[in-house]
Amino acid sequence: MELKVCGITTTENIMGLIPMNISRLGFIFYHMSKRYVYGKLIEDGLKEIPKHIKKTGVFVNAETYEIEQIIDQYNLDSIQLHGDETPEFCNHFREKTQVIKTISIKDKSSFETAKLYEDACDLFLFDTQSEHYGGTGKTFDWQWLETYTLDKPFYLSGGISLENIEEIKKIKHKKLLGIDINSKFEIRPGIKDIEKIKQLIKLMNG
């Protein structure tokens, strides 16, 4: 199972995570987020990230030119579109980079939205619906995943912690690619608890 660590803001965290079995590092370019990084990232840290770890930029209803500029500036391997972007908007970037579309899950019917984006992205990320854009630190009912029948792989997000990783390991959905973690593995917003993430990886592999 892949592991995506989102909300990275420091070179120290980047260097701490590189030796670990991480698939993606997420950097948030949404100015309303506590983990907003544009203009704060130390680009030397990004240059140290090896090819097998995908640098992923997270955007919410950003303009096309802004996303394209940041893809080039930070040499992003993928983008995660977390807002109300249309399928056409998402598809526009696929020639340039890999596209992950976030689908906010309120109930079983929320998975119907994914069908609209099936041909407009490379992966889905299913997160718990919130009043505002961004993570809630809360889970949705993972049994609802049984209603997702598309062939597109997905990441599971929302409230994932050390306390529920064993429950996640019981999910047998064939399109579950990995998990996305953020707030439950922080010392404070944007500062990851490296030791806690090491514990998570140990539990994932156990």
C-alpha positions in Angstrom: 0.0 0.0 0.0 1.4 3.4 -1.0 1.8 6.2 1.5 1.3 9.9 0.6 2.3 12.4 3.2 0.5 15.8 2.6 1.0 19.3 4.0 4.9 19.3 4.0 6.3 22.8 4.8 9.9 22.3 5.8 13.2 21.0 4.4 13.8 19.3 7.7 10.6 17.2 7.2 11.5 16.5 3.6 15.0 15.2 4.6 13.4 13.1 7.4 10.9 11.5 5.1 13.2 10.7 2.1 14.8 7.6 3.7 11.3 6.2 4.5 9.0 4.2 2.2 7.0 7.2 1.0 5.4 7.2 -2.4 4.3 10.9 -2.6 5.0 14.1 -0.7 2.2 16.7 -0.9 2.8 20.4 -0.9 -0.3 22.7 -0.5 -0.6 25.7 -2.8 -4.0 26.9 -1.4 -3.5 30.3 0.3 -6.3 29.7 2.8 -4.5 26.6 4.2 -2.4 26.6 7.4 0.0 24.5 5.4 0.3 26.9 2.4 3.9 26.8 1.1 4.3 29.1 -1.9 7.2 31.4 -1.3 8.1 29.5 1.8 9.5 26.3 0.4 13.3 25.9 0.4 13.9 24.7 -3.1 17.1 23.0 -2.2 15.1 20.6 -0.1 12.9 19.8 -3.1 16.0 19.0 -5.3 16.9 16.3 -2.8 13.7 14.3 -3.3 14.6 11.2 -5.4 12.6 10.3 -8.6 10.7 7.5 -7.0 9.0 9.9 -4.6 6.4 12.0 -6.5 6.2 15.7 -5.6 2.6 16.5 -5.6 1.1 20.0 -5.6 -2.3 20.5 -4.0 -4.6 23.2 -5.5 -8.1 24.5 -4.8 -9.9 26.3 -7.6 -6.7 27.9 -8.8 -6.3 29.5 -12.2 -4.7 27.5 -15.0 -1.7 29.8 -15.4 -1.0 29.6 -11.6 -1.0 25.8 -11.6 1.2 25.6 -14.7 3.7 28.1 -13.3 4.0 26.2 -10.1 4.3 22.8 -11.9 7.3 24.3 -13.7 8.8 26.2 -10.8 8.8 23.2 -8.4 9.1 20.5 -11.1 6.0 18.7 -9.8 5.4 15.1 -10.7 1.7 15.3 -10.1 -1.1 17.7 -9.0 -4.1 17.2 -6.7 -7.1 19.2 -7.6 -9.2 19.6 -4.4 -11.9 22.1 -5.3 -14.8 22.4 -7.7 -12.7 22.0 -10.8 -14.6 20.7 -13.9 -13.6 17.5 -15.7 -12.4 19.6 -18.6 -10.2 21.7 -16.3 -8.6 18.6 -14.8 -8.0 16.9 -18.1 -6.2 20.0 -19.4 -3.1 19.3 -17.2 -2.7 15.6 -18.1 -0.3 16.2 -20.9 1.9 18.0 -18.5 1.7 16.0 -15.3 -0.3 13.3 -13.5 -3.6 14.5 -12.1 -5.3 13.4 -8.9 -8.9 14.5 -8.4 -10.2 14.8 -4.9 -13.8 13.6 -4.4 -15.4 14.8 -1.1 -17.4 12.0 0.4 -20.6 12.9 2.3 -22.5 9.6 1.8 -22.7 6.6 -0.6 -24.1 8.8 -3.4 -20.9 10.9 -3.4 -19.1 8.2 -5.4 -21.4 9.0 -8.3 -19.4 12.2 -8.7 -16.3 10.2 -9.6 -17.9 8.9 -12.8 -17.9 12.5 -14.1 -14.1 12.6 -13.7 -13.2 9.0 -14.8 -11.6 10.2 -18.1 -10.3 13.5 -16.7 -7.8 12.3 -14.1 -5.2 9.5 -13.4 -6.2 8.9 -9.8 -8.9 9.7 -7.3 -8.4 10.8 -3.6 -11.5 10.2 -1.5 -11.7 12.6 1.5 -14.3 13.4 4.0 -16.6 16.3 3.0 -16.2 19.4 5.0 -17.7 22.9 5.1 -14.4 24.3 3.8 -11.9 23.0 1.4 -9.2 20.9 2.9 -8.9 18.1 5.4 -11.3 17.6 8.4 -9.2 15.1 10.3 -12.4 13.0 10.3 -13.2 9.7 8.6 -16.2 8.7 6.5 -17.8 5.3 6.6 -15.2 3.1 4.8 -17.9 0.5 4.1 -19.2 3.0 1.5 -16.1 2.2 -0.6 -18.0 -0.9 -1.8 -20.1 1.3 -4.0 -17.1 2.5 -6.0 -16.9 0.3 -9.1 -14.7 2.3 -11.5 -11.3 1.1 -12.7 -9.5 4.2 -11.6 -7.2 3.6 -8.6 -7.7 5.8 -5.5 -6.1 7.1 -2.3 -8.0 7.0 0.9 -7.8 10.2 3.1 -9.5 11.8 6.0 -8.8 11.1 9.7 -6.3 8.3 9.1 -4.3 7.7 12.3 -2.3 5.0 14.1 -5.5 4.0 15.9 -7.4 3.0 12.7 -4.6 1.7 10.4 -5.5 -1.9 11.3 -9.1 -1.2 10.1 -7.7 0.2 6.8 -5.6 -3.0 6.3 -8.9 -4.9 6.3 -10.2 -3.0 3.3 -9.9 -5.3 0.4 -11.0 -3.0 -2.4 -8.9 -3.9 -5.5 -8.5 -0.2 -6.6 -7.2 1.1 -3.2 -3.8 2.3 -4.1 -2.7 3.8 -0.8 -3.5 6.2 2.0 -3.0 10.0 2.4 -2.0 11.3 5.8 -1.8 14.8 7.2 -3.1 16.3 10.5 -3.0 13.1 12.7 0.8 12.9 12.1 1.8 16.5 13.0 3.4 18.2 15.9 1.7 21.4 14.7 0.2 22.4 11.4 2.8 21.8 8.6 5.3 20.1 10.9 5.2 16.3 10.7 6.0 13.9 13.5 8.6 11.7 11.8 8.7 9.1 14.6 4.9 8.7 14.4 5.1 8.2 10.6 7.8 5.6 11.2 5.3 3.8 13.5 2.7 4.0 10.9 4.9 2.4 8.3 5.8 -0.4 10.7 2.1 -1.1 11.3 1.3 -1.0 7.6 4.0 -3.6 6.9 3.2 -5.7 10.0 
